[in-house]
Amino acid sequence: MQVINATFPLLTLLVAIPAIAALLLWLVPALRNSGRLIGILTSGIVLLGAIAAAASFDYGKAGAYQWAETYPWISQLGVSWALGVNGLSLAMLLLSALLTLLVIVASSREGKYYASTEKAEGGYVALILALEAFMVLIFTARDVFLFYLAFEAMLIPVYFMIGRYGRNGRAPALKFLLYSLAGGLVMLAGVIGLYVVAPRPSGTFLIENLAGQLHVSAGIEMALFLSFFAAFAIKAPMVPVHTWLADAAESARPGTSTLLVGILDKIGTYGMIAMCLAIFPGASHRAALPIVIVAVVSVLWGGIAAIGQKDLLRLISFTSVSHFGLMVMAIFIGNQTALIGAMVYMVAHGLSIAGMFLISGFMTNQAGTQKIAEFGGLQRITPVLAGTWLISALAAIALPGLSGFPAEFMVFVGTYKVQPVVAFFAVFGVILAVLYALIPYQRIFTGPPNPERQKLHDLTGSQKCVVGVLLAAMLALGFFPKAVTTLVEPTAAQVVPAPVQVGPAGVDTEGK
């Protein structure tokens, strides 16, 4: 992997700016009364910085790490403060910066249902900014040890965002924390293993030095691969380690759920690509068949579970289990088109799920309930809210012209080329998607209005701005997917595994 060094420490600043702002909000309580304004300004600066990185990005070398910075840190262990962005990480950086800004803008209308004074809102914004710093660090880290530190540290703000600012106390936050810590401990074993087996020159943990350069036995490579994959599967989340997500999404504020599912869970799929495929290509191929099978189970299970939910935010979270199953299937199926589709899907899903969570939050905040059965007929009362929720849901189920379609199309085309049987079973997830998107729409927005919801108002000006940006991005990606495919294709070409094949005896054999 090529590394193009930066002449200005832009990425370090993008980590430091939200971290410093979060620290100031916590250390100076008087600032918290202006926390939302500080948050908007800070996240806006980060978004502008990410746009600047994209504007000066050499798209002809999108597979290389650009804006790279490398500073010695723990020299005895070969650990560096090493940052950089390739096409995939730049796409995730832009998505993270955009959604963080929109969540902070939208958070001003969440306080009635989720408890908050202006001062408490400042504390919530501080946690969002701390989380943004860790997200930027994760998506720009070129050092595996640095990635691991940020991967674990981000649990702290998320725990308090769910437990302190959610509705159901600390139990859902604790469940999230325990699942994540379990995955993190397994990954730590893999990080230690990498130190033991990696070449000893400086830069032991640099991804570009490790990618395809581990000369170890197949058994050791598989053990290291599984230690990383287990942590990413929990984060993704895949069946059967997905149960923390619905509880967290039901209890957390919609803004928290937006960042949790729209960005943080993508760290799982990002890690599978940037770490598992790049560093452990042999093990990734050998483990691909069972992973693909579990991914298809996730697609179907997530869809079936979503249809049966009575809580709107739980329903949305289960739809994501299904979508992440498609992403993981595409990552490991062993086809470049499918892998590019998975990368585009990461961006597309982030946009559509943000729309669904935030618009649902605008509605549930007013109503004081998340139960689907307690709504009805809102299309007549809040037509803009109803229409924008429907567009977000249609983007999530891959309606042509919206962001999900090009991603899902590439995923299925690539999968069919390698394993038509896998594509056949996975396509049932599309049928389930239509049901879990349209059934709640019918129950919430059509039919006779619920008398208890007559006083609900439509989207406000600021809410329309937030939703308008998301819808514009969904349409842009739906009609112009090349903007993202061009960005991520070189990365996909570098790490795509060999095709999944099932031999005569039912064992995985290397595809030609």
C-alpha positions in Angstrom: 0.0 0.0 0.0 1.4 3.4 -1.0 1.6 6.2 1.5 1.6 9.8 0.4 2.8 12.1 3.3 1.0 15.3 4.2 2.6 18.7 4.5 0.0 19.8 7.0 -1.3 17.8 10.0 -5.0 18.1 8.9 -6.1 14.7 10.2 -4.6 15.2 13.6 -6.4 18.5 13.8 -9.7 16.8 12.9 -9.2 14.5 15.8 -8.0 17.2 18.2 -10.7 19.9 17.5 -13.8 17.9 18.7 -11.7 16.4 21.5 -10.7 19.8 22.8 -14.2 21.2 22.5 -15.6 18.2 24.4 -13.0 18.6 27.1 -13.8 22.3 27.5 -17.6 21.6 27.8 -16.9 19.1 30.6 -14.3 21.2 32.5 -16.1 24.5 32.2 -19.8 24.0 33.2 -20.7 27.5 32.3 -20.1 26.7 28.6 -22.7 23.9 28.6 -25.6 26.4 28.3 -24.1 27.2 24.9 -23.3 23.6 24.3 -25.4 23.1 21.2 -23.9 26.2 19.5 -20.4 25.1 20.3 -21.2 21.6 19.0 -22.6 23.0 15.7 -19.5 25.2 15.2 -17.1 22.4 16.1 -18.7 19.7 14.0 -19.1 22.2 11.2 -15.3 22.8 11.3 -14.7 19.1 11.2 -17.0 18.7 8.2 -15.2 21.5 6.4 -11.9 19.9 7.1 -13.1 16.6 5.8 -14.4 18.3 2.6 -10.9 20.0 2.3 -9.3 16.6 2.5 -11.6 15.3 -0.2 -11.1 18.3 -2.4 -7.3 17.8 -2.4 -7.5 14.0 -2.6 -5.8 12.4 -5.6 -8.6 10.2 -6.9 -6.2 8.5 -9.3 -4.4 7.1 -6.3 -7.5 6.4 -4.1 -6.0 3.1 -3.0 -3.1 4.9 -1.3 -3.0 6.4 2.1 -3.1 10.2 1.5 -2.8 13.1 4.0 -0.5 10.6 5.8 1.1 11.6 9.1 3.5 9.4 11.1 5.0 10.3 14.4 6.8 7.9 16.7 4.9 7.2 19.9 5.8 4.0 21.8 9.0 3.1 19.9 9.7 0.0 22.0 6.5 -1.6 20.8 6.6 -0.2 17.3 3.5 2.0 17.9 3.1 5.2 16.0 0.6 8.0 15.8 0.0 7.2 12.1 -3.0 8.6 10.3 -4.0 8.6 6.6 -7.0 8.2 4.4 -7.6 6.0 1.4 -10.8 6.1 -0.7 -12.9 4.0 1.8 -11.7 5.8 4.9 -12.3 9.2 3.3 -15.9 8.2 2.5 -16.5 7.1 6.1 -14.8 10.3 7.4 -17.2 12.5 5.3 -20.2 10.5 6.4 -19.2 10.7 10.1 -18.6 14.4 9.9 -22.0 15.0 8.2 -24.1 12.9 10.5 -22.5 14.3 13.6 -23.3 17.8 12.5 -26.9 16.9 11.7 -27.4 15.0 14.9 -26.3 18.0 17.0 -28.6 20.3 15.0 -31.5 17.9 15.5 -30.8 17.3 19.2 -32.5 20.6 20.2 -35.9 19.0 19.7 -35.2 15.8 21.6 -35.2 17.2 25.1 -39.0 16.9 25.9 -39.1 13.1 25.7 -35.6 12.3 26.7 -35.1 14.7 29.7 -32.9 17.7 29.4 -32.1 21.2 30.6 -29.9 23.4 28.5 -27.0 22.6 30.8 -27.6 18.9 30.5 -27.8 19.3 26.7 -24.4 20.7 26.8 -23.1 17.6 28.5 -24.8 15.5 25.8 -23.1 17.5 23.0 -19.8 17.1 24.8 -20.2 13.3 24.6 -21.1 13.6 20.9 -18.0 15.6 20.2 -15.8 13.1 22.1 -17.3 10.3 20.1 -16.7 12.2 16.9 -13.0 12.5 17.8 -12.8 8.8 18.3 -14.7 8.1 15.1 -12.3 10.3 13.1 -9.4 8.6 14.7 -10.7 5.1 13.9 -11.3 5.9 10.2 -8.0 7.5 9.7 -5.7 5.3 11.9 -3.0 3.5 9.9 -1.6 1.9 13.1 -3.4 -1.2 14.4 -2.6 -0.4 18.0 -3.9 3.1 17.6 -7.1 1.8 15.9 -7.6 -0.6 18.9 -7.2 2.2 21.5 -9.8 4.4 19.7 -12.1 1.3 19.2 -12.2 0.7 23.0 -12.2 4.4 24.1 -15.3 5.2 22.0 -17.3 2.9 24.3 -17.1 5.5 27.1 -19.1 8.4 25.5 -21.6 5.9 24.0 -22.2 4.3 27.4 -23.1 7.6 28.9 -25.1 8.7 25.8 -27.3 5.6 26.2 -27.3 5.3 30.0 -27.4 9.0 31.1 -29.4 10.5 28.3 -31.6 7.6 27.3 -34.9 6.5 28.7 -34.5 3.1 30.3 -31.6 3.7 32.7 -28.2 2.0 32.5 -29.3 -1.6 31.8 -29.2 -1.2 27.9 -26.0 0.8 28.2 -24.4 -1.9 30.3 -25.5 -4.6 27.9 -23.9 -2.6 25.0 -20.7 -2.1 27.1 -20.4 -5.8 28.1 -20.8 -7.0 24.5 -18.3 -4.5 23.2 -15.8 -5.1 25.9 -15.9 -8.8 25.3 -15.2 -8.2 21.6 -12.4 -5.7 22.5 -10.7 -8.2 24.8 -10.6 -10.8 22.1 -9.2 -8.2 19.7 -6.6 -7.3 22.3 -5.4 -10.9 22.1 -5.0 -10.5 18.4 -3.1 -7.2 18.7 -0.7 -8.9 21.1 -0.4 -11.8 18.7 0.4 -9.4 15.9 3.2 -7.9 17.9 4.7 -11.4 18.5 4.6 -12.5 14.9 5.1 -9.2 13.0 8.4 -8.2 11.5 10.5 -6.3 13.9 11.6 -3.1 12.0 10.0 0.2 13.0 6.3 0.4 12.2 5.4 -3.0 13.6 1.7 -2.1 13.7 1.4 -0.1 10.5 -1.3 -1.6 8.3 0.7 -1.0 5.1 3.6 -2.9 6.6 1.4 -5.8 7.8 -0.9 -6.2 4.7 -0.1 -9.5 3.2 3.3 -9.6 4.9 2.6 -12.0 7.8 4.7 -15.2 7.2 3.0 -17.5 9.7 1.3 -20.8 9.7 -2.3 -21.1 8.5 -3.4 -21.9 12.0 -1.8 -18.9 13.6 -3.2 -16.6 10.8 -6.7 -18.0 11.4 -6.4 -17.5 15.2 -5.4 -13.9 14.6 -8.1 -13.3 12.0 -10.8 -14.7 14.3 -9.7 -12.5 17.2 -10.3 -9.4 15.0 -13.4 -10.7 13.2 -15.2 -11.6 16.5 -14.9 -7.9 17.7 -16.1 -6.6 14.3 -19.0 -9.1 14.1 -20.3 -7.8 17.5 -20.0 -4.3 16.2 -21.5 -5.0 12.8 -23.8 -6.6 14.4 -24.2 -10.2 13.1 -26.5 -12.9 14.4 -26.1 -14.3 17.1 -24.2 -11.4 18.7 -26.7 -8.7 17.7 -29.0 -8.7 20.7 -27.5 -5.6 22.3 -28.5 -3.4 19.4 -32.3 -3.4 19.7 -32.2 -2.6 23.5 -29.8 0.2 22.9 -31.7 1.7 20.0 -35.0 1.5 21.9 -33.6 3.3 25.0 -31.2 5.8 23.4 -32.2 9.1 22.0 -32.7 9.0 18.2 -29.5 11.1 17.7 -27.5 8.5 19.7 -29.1 5.7 17.7 -28.2 7.5 14.4 -24.6 7.7 15.3 -24.6 4.2 16.8 -26.1 2.4 13.8 -25.2 5.0 11.1 -21.5 5.2 11.9 -20.3 3.1 14.9 -21.7 -0.2 13.6 -19.9 0.5 10.3 -16.7 0.3 12.2 -17.4 -3.5 12.2 -17.6 -3.7 8.4 -14.8 -1.2 7.9 -12.6 -3.3 10.2 -13.4 -6.4 8.3 -12.2 -4.7 5.1 -9.3 -2.7 6.4 -8.0 -5.3 8.9 -9.3 -8.8 8.2 -9.1 -8.8 4.4 -5.9 -6.7 4.2 -3.8 -8.3 6.9 -5.1 -11.8 6.9 -6.1 -12.6 3.2 -5.5 -16.3 3.5 -7.6 -16.8 6.6 -10.3 -14.4 5.2 -10.7 -16.8 2.3 -10.7 -20.0 4.3 -13.3 -18.6 6.8 -15.4 -17.0 4.1 -18.0 -19.8 3.5 -19.2 -20.0 7.1 -19.2 -16.2 7.5 -21.3 -15.8 4.3 -23.8 -18.4 5.6 -24.1 -16.6 8.9 -24.4 -13.3 7.0 -27.4 -14.7 5.0 -29.0 -15.9 8.3 -28.5 -12.3 9.6 -30.3 -10.9 6.5 -33.3 -13.2 7.0 -33.4 -13.1 10.8 -33.1 -9.3 10.9 -36.0 -8.9 8.4 -38.3 -11.4 10.2 -37.6 -9.9 13.6 -38.2 -6.3 12.3 -41.7 -7.2 11.1 -42.7 -8.4 14.5 -41.6 -5.4 16.5 -44.1 -3.1 18.3 -41.6 -0.4 19.1 -40.6 1.8 16.2 -37.0 2.3 17.1 -36.5 -1.4 17.8 -38.0 -2.1 14.4 -35.5 0.2 12.7 -32.6 -1.4 14.6 -33.6 -4.9 13.4 -33.7 -3.7 9.8 -30.1 -2.8 10.2 -29.2 -6.3 11.3 -30.6 -7.4 7.9 -28.7 -4.7 6.0 -25.4 -5.5 7.8 -25.9 -9.1 6.8 -25.9 -8.1 3.2 -22.7 -6.0 3.7 -20.8 -8.8 5.4 -22.0 -11.3 2.7 -20.6 -9.0 0.0 -17.3 -8.4 1.8 -16.5 -12.1 2.1 -18.1 -13.6 -1.1 -14.9 -12.9 -3.1 -16.1 -10.7 -5.9 -14.9 -7.1 -6.5 -18.3 -5.8 -7.7 -19.9 -7.1 -4.5 -17.1 -5.7 -2.3 -17.5 -2.3 -4.0 -21.3 -2.6 -3.4 -20.7 -3.3 0.3 -18.6 -0.1 0.6 -21.2 2.0 -1.2 -23.8 0.3 1.0 -22.0 1.5 4.1 -22.5 5.1 3.0 -26.0 4.6 1.6 -27.2 2.8 4.8 -25.8 5.6 7.0 -27.9 8.2 5.1 -31.2 6.2 5.1 -30.9 5.0 8.7 -30.1 8.6 9.8 -33.3 9.7 8.1 -35.4 7.0 9.6 -34.1 7.5 13.2 -34.1 11.3 13.2 -37.5 11.7 11.6 -38.9 9.0 13.9 -37.4 10.9 16.8 -39.1 14.2 15.8 -42.4 12.3 15.9 -41.9 10.2 19.1 -40.6 13.3 21.0 -43.9 15.0 20.5 -46.1 12.0 21.1 -44.2 10.7 24.1 -44.3 7.2 22.8 -42.5 4.9 20.5 -45.2 2.2 20.2 -46.4 1.8 16.6 -50.0 1.0 17.6 -50.4 4.3 19.4 -50.1 6.3 16.2 -52.3 6.4 13.1 -53.4 8.8 10.4 -50.4 11.1 10.7 -50.2 11.6 7.0 -53.1 14.1 7.3 -51.6 15.9 10.3 -47.9 15.9 9.5 -47.6 15.4 5.7 -44.0 16.5 5.3 -42.9 14.2 8.2 -44.8 11.3 6.7 -43.4 11.9 3.2 -39.8 12.2 4.3 -40.0 9.1 6.5 -41.4 7.2 3.5 -38.5 8.4 1.3 -36.0 7.3 3.9 -37.6 3.9 4.2 -37.7 3.5 0.4 -34.0 4.4 0.3 -33.3 1.7 2.9 -35.1 -0.9 0.8 -33.2 0.1 -2.3 -35.9 1.8 -4.4 -34.3 2.8 -7.8 -33.2 6.4 -7.8 -32.3 6.4 -4.1 -29.0 5.7 -2.3 -29.6 2.0 -1.5 -30.3 0.8 -5.0 -26.9 1.0 -6.7 -25.3 -0.5 -3.6 -27.7 -3.4 -3.3 -27.7 -4.0 -7.0 -23.9 -4.4 -7.0 -24.0 -6.6 -3.9 -26.5 -9.1 -5.6 -24.8 -9.0 -9.0 -21.4 -9.7 -7.5 -22.7 -12.4 -5.2 -24.7 -14.1 -8.0 -21.5 -14.3 -10.2 -19.8 -16.3 -7.4 -22.6 -18.2 -5.7 -26.1 -18.0 -7.2 -27.5 -20.1 -4.4 -26.3 -17.6 -1.8 -27.8 -14.7 -3.8 -31.1 -16.7 -4.1 -31.5 -17.0 -0.3 -30.3 -13.5 0.4 -32.8 -12.0 -2.1 -35.6 -13.0 0.3 -34.3 -10.2 2.5 -35.5 -7.8 -0.1 -39.0 -9.2 0.1 -38.9 -8.9 3.9 -37.6 -5.3 3.5 -40.7 -4.2 1.7 -42.8 -5.6 4.5 -40.9 -4.0 7.4 -40.8 -0.7 5.6 -44.4 -0.4 4.4 -46.2 -2.1 7.3 -45.1 0.5 9.9 -45.8 3.3 7.4 -49.3 2.0 6.9 -50.0 1.7 10.7 -48.4 5.1 11.7 -49.3 7.4 8.8 -52.4 6.1 7.1 -55.9 5.2 8.3 -58.0 7.2 10.7 -56.1 9.6 12.9 -55.5 8.7 16.5 -57.4 11.4 18.6 -54.5 11.5 21.1 -52.1 12.6 18.3 -54.2 15.5 16.8 -51.9 18.1 18.4 -48.7 16.8 16.7 -47.1 19.4 14.4 -45.2 18.9 11.2 -41.4 19.4 10.8 -40.0 22.7 11.9 -37.6 24.8 9.8 -34.5 23.4 11.4 -35.8 19.9 11.1 -36.6 20.4 7.5 -33.0 21.5 6.9 -31.6 18.4 8.6 -34.0 16.1 6.7 -33.5 18.0 3.4 -29.7 17.5 3.5 -30.2 13.7 4.1 -32.7 13.4 1.3 -30.5 15.4 -1.1 -27.6 13.0 -0.3 -29.8 10.0 -0.8 -30.9 11.2 -4.2 -27.4 12.2 -5.2 -26.0 8.8 -4.4 -28.9 7.1 -6.1 -28.4 8.9 -9.4 -24.6 9.5 -9.2 -23.1 6.4 -7.5 -19.9 6.8 -9.4 -18.9 9.6 -7.0 -18.4 6.9 -4.3 -17.6 3.8 -6.5 -14.6 5.7 -8.1 -13.4 6.5 -4.6 -13.6 3.0 -3.1 -12.8 0.8 -6.2 -9.0 0.9 -5.8 -9.3 -0.1 -2.2 -11.6 -3.0 -3.1 -9.1 -4.1 -5.8 -6.3 -4.4 -3.3 -8.1 -6.5 -0.7 -10.8 -8.5 -2.5 -10.5 -12.2 -1.4 -10.6 -15.2 -3.7 -14.1 -16.3 -4.6 -16.0 -18.5 -2.2 -16.3 -22.0 -3.7 -17.9 -25.2 -2.4 -16.1 -28.3 -3.4 -17.6 -31.7 -4.0 -17.2 -32.7 -0.4 -18.8 -29.5 0.8 -15.5 -27.9 1.8 -14.2 -24.5 0.8 -11.7 -24.5 -2.0 -9.8 -21.7 -3.6 -11.5 -20.2 -6.6 -9.7 -19.5 -9.8 
